Amino acid sequence: MVISDGPSMLVPDFPFAYDTYLAHPAGLGRVPDAALGTEVAVIGAGMAGLVAAYELMRLGLRPVVYEAGEIGGRLRSQAFPGAPDAVADLGGMRFPASGRAFGHYLRVLGVRTSPFPNPLAPQTPSTVIELAGRSHYAETAEDLPPVFGEVSRAWATALADGAELPALRAAIAARSPSAIKSIWNRLVPALDDESFSGFLARSPSFADFHHRELFGQVGFGTGGWDTDFPNSMLEILRVVATDADDQHVRIHGGAQSVPLALWRRAPSQLHHWTPGASLESLHGGSPRPAVRALRRRPDGRIGVLDRWGTERAYPAAVSTVQSWLLSAGIDTDESLFSHDLWMALERSHYMQSSKTFVLVDRPFWRDRDPSSGRFVLSTTLTDRMTRGTYLLDGGGGLDDPDAATRPAVVCLSYTWNDDALKWLALPTDERVRLMLHSLRQIYPDLDVASHILGEPITISWEREPHFMGAFRGNLPGHYRYQRRLFTHFVQDALPPEHRGLFLAGDDISFTPGWAEGAVHTALNAVWGVVHQLGGHSAPGNPGPGDRFTELAPVDLDG
Ligand SMILES: Cc1cc2nc3c(=O)[nH]c(=O)nc-3n(C[C@H](O)[C@H](O)[C@H](O)COP(=O)(O)OP(=O)(O)OC[C@H]3O[C@@H](n4cnc5c(N)ncnc54)[C@H](O)[C@@H]3O)c2cc1C
């Protein structure tokens, strides 16, 4: 079935078309009548947990969702007091057009979106790139000095010469799993041990260090990629090949409205349950409390102990917490997983991330300086501590006619890894003071502070309870670990003591840091649960496990 033209996150490790699978009129499958109403534990109410719970409910099972914090997980949005339309997206904030499985839920839920103002994106009024004390102003990429074009061409050449990118992209665009795999299965062993910075340094087109430095600043798409330099080149390549870093939208009302809408939605097609049932109604309004322990009970079922000491038993459970939490946050019986899987869970590498937002009186960045004719403030990439500054018109977004006079939001700083750690120990006021100081160096004639209303909002994900950082980012040599995690949903060959607990979440996927990966792995877990309970996929719509042998990620030791 062809959904539409355009990019898709057909992830080359496992090029299963989750978008057409979700859109198929026959649905995702059936469980035996005797299994209808069976309780299945879902641990975590982020995007993965809620997609898993929603689809399990539609299939006639009874998901029992546990959540330690807020519904939404890392799709957390916070409104500024007194300005409910002005929202800070503290986690996921920009969603690529190619993320079509996530996009499926945006459509189903009727969520409104508008283009995200990334650096140099067509919808972004202006961009400033400041590096080594020199500031470059651009309303389109053509306004930048020629060296930026050289860097962009060097990147395209490096990807073509060292990573077969044009052929890979063509195979993904053609949605041809065999063509995708024939290329990707060559690239995995060649690049698994290569870091992003190593790949650049070994590319003849990037022989000039200054070009690499500049590239680290501007990157591709969203900018600021030198914080990813230690990561595996395969991670970067997946982002580029699947267009994950391009054509982003933001969500009106904040990203958290998506998981919240899934929680509340009464699906039109529903097995077993009375029409009008929703996850919210099945739970009496609220998820169950945080999970404290997981164990195998003597009857073979999985015991889920909550923080207040109540244990319930389930024939199957889906865990969507960040993988380190299975040892650091939950007392998980070691025997539930093989040692190889534990090794993979523990070796996950998490990226840190920090964001700070302020509410401002209006989108004053749309004013032009009368002397220079330039916009007074731009989306800004800099090598200063702030790294990335984003300007977010308030209310209904860019298409809102009243936006010019309404409060708006500035993300003063969005950082990752070492850049995020610099903020970690600092209190909110000190963060804002230093950020305003950086911006003053770049915009000496502009008084950003005079526009600020109310209290700032800041977050460091590595300090948040129930999270171990922002999102996974594999290091060189981690492919085997990722393969173990991703493929765990196909459990037929596992011994009985290792079956029944399914892993999902973006860190189980091959596209960490993208909500799309949370959706993919949730659907894998749903397939695994249905299979475990004796069910099957819908005729004509094989699921990810049905096509596993054909599509499985390449086994480097096989
Ligand atoms: C700073 C940042 C920027 C991002 N930017 C983007 C972006 O622009 N685009 C994009 O697509 N994605 C982005 N992401 C990634 C996106 O937010 C994630 O992919 C997605 O939200 C992950 O969903 P999940 O369900 O896998 O995990 P989570 O959202 O982490 O859900 C797991 C849930 O488990 C809960 N939990 C933890 N411990 C327990 C326990 N003991 N018992 C019960 N529950 C527990 C947690 O509270 C949490 O709600 C970003 C993430 C961050 C942090």
The ligand as a MOL file (V3000), in Angstrom:
LIG
                    3D

  0  0  0     0  0            999 V3000
M  V30 BEGIN CTAB
M  V30 COUNTS 53 58 0 0 0
M  V30 BEGIN ATOM
M  V30 1 C 15.6210 17.2190 25.4690 0
M  V30 2 C 14.9260 16.2820 24.5350 0
M  V30 3 C 14.6870 16.6610 23.2350 0
M  V30 4 C 14.0310 15.8110 22.3680 0
M  V30 5 N 13.7480 16.2420 21.1100 0
M  V30 6 C 12.9800 15.4640 20.3040 0
M  V30 7 C 12.4790 15.9730 19.0960 0
M  V30 8 O 12.6930 17.1540 18.8000 0
M  V30 9 N 11.7540 15.1450 18.2820 0
M  V30 10 C 11.4390 13.8810 18.6470 0
M  V30 11 O 10.7790 13.1650 17.8920 0
M  V30 12 N 11.8640 13.3940 19.8340 0
M  V30 13 C 12.6030 14.1600 20.6600 0
M  V30 14 N 12.9950 13.6930 21.8740 0
M  V30 15 C 12.7460 12.2940 22.1760 0
M  V30 16 C 11.3170 12.0170 22.5940 0
M  V30 17 O 10.9790 12.8800 23.6400 0
M  V30 18 C 11.3010 10.5510 23.0380 0
M  V30 19 O 11.6640 9.7390 21.9450 0
M  V30 20 C 9.9580 10.0580 23.5150 0
M  V30 21 O 9.2900 10.9930 24.3020 0
M  V30 22 C 10.2440 8.7690 24.2880 0
M  V30 23 O 9.0600 8.1580 24.7160 0
M  V30 24 P 9.1860 6.8190 25.5390 0
M  V30 25 O 7.8040 6.4100 25.8540 0
M  V30 26 O 10.0780 5.8830 24.8360 0
M  V30 27 O 9.9550 7.1840 26.8750 0
M  V30 28 P 9.5820 8.1770 28.0590 0
M  V30 29 O 8.8890 9.3560 27.5410 0
M  V30 30 O 10.8380 8.3540 28.8400 0
M  V30 31 O 8.5320 7.3440 28.9330 0
M  V30 32 C 8.9200 6.4640 29.9520 0
M  V30 33 C 8.0210 6.7190 31.1430 0
M  V30 34 O 8.3580 5.7870 32.1680 0
M  V30 35 C 8.1280 6.4360 33.4000 0
M  V30 36 N 8.7990 5.7010 34.4820 0
M  V30 37 C 10.0920 5.7260 34.8550 0
M  V30 38 N 10.2980 4.9070 35.8940 0
M  V30 39 C 9.1060 4.3430 36.1750 0
M  V30 40 C 8.6670 3.3930 37.1500 0
M  V30 41 N 9.4790 2.8820 38.0480 0
M  V30 42 N 7.3610 3.0380 37.1690 0
M  V30 43 C 6.4960 3.5520 36.2570 0
M  V30 44 N 6.8580 4.4460 35.3200 0
M  V30 45 C 8.1420 4.8340 35.2810 0
M  V30 46 C 8.6800 7.8310 33.1660 0
M  V30 47 O 8.1720 8.7470 34.1310 0
M  V30 48 C 8.1830 8.0980 31.7520 0
M  V30 49 O 6.9400 8.7680 31.7530 0
M  V30 50 C 13.6360 14.5330 22.7890 0
M  V30 51 C 13.8510 14.1390 24.1070 0
M  V30 52 C 14.4840 15.0130 24.9810 0
M  V30 53 C 14.6740 14.5910 26.4100 0
M  V30 END ATOM
M  V30 BEGIN BOND
M  V30 1 1 1 2
M  V30 2 1 2 3
M  V30 3 2 2 52
M  V30 4 2 3 4
M  V30 5 1 4 5
M  V30 6 1 4 50
M  V30 7 2 5 6
M  V30 8 1 6 7
M  V30 9 1 6 13
M  V30 10 2 7 8
M  V30 11 1 7 9
M  V30 12 1 9 10
M  V30 13 2 10 11
M  V30 14 1 10 12
M  V30 15 2 12 13
M  V30 16 1 13 14
M  V30 17 1 14 15
M  V30 18 1 14 50
M  V30 19 1 15 16
M  V30 20 1 16 17
M  V30 21 1 16 18
M  V30 22 1 18 19
M  V30 23 1 18 20
M  V30 24 1 20 21
M  V30 25 1 20 22
M  V30 26 1 22 23
M  V30 27 1 23 24
M  V30 28 2 24 25
M  V30 29 1 24 26
M  V30 30 1 24 27
M  V30 31 1 27 28
M  V30 32 2 28 29
M  V30 33 1 28 30
M  V30 34 1 28 31
M  V30 35 1 31 32
M  V30 36 1 32 33
M  V30 37 1 33 34
M  V30 38 1 33 48
M  V30 39 1 34 35
M  V30 40 1 35 36
M  V30 41 1 35 46
M  V30 42 1 36 37
M  V30 43 1 36 45
M  V30 44 2 37 38
M  V30 45 1 38 39
M  V30 46 1 39 40
M  V30 47 2 39 45
M  V30 48 1 40 41
M  V30 49 2 40 42
M  V30 50 1 42 43
M  V30 51 2 43 44
M  V30 52 1 44 45
M  V30 53 1 46 47
M  V30 54 1 46 48
M  V30 55 1 48 49
M  V30 56 2 50 51
M  V30 57 1 51 52
M  V30 58 1 52 53
M  V30 END BOND
M  V30 END CTAB
M  END
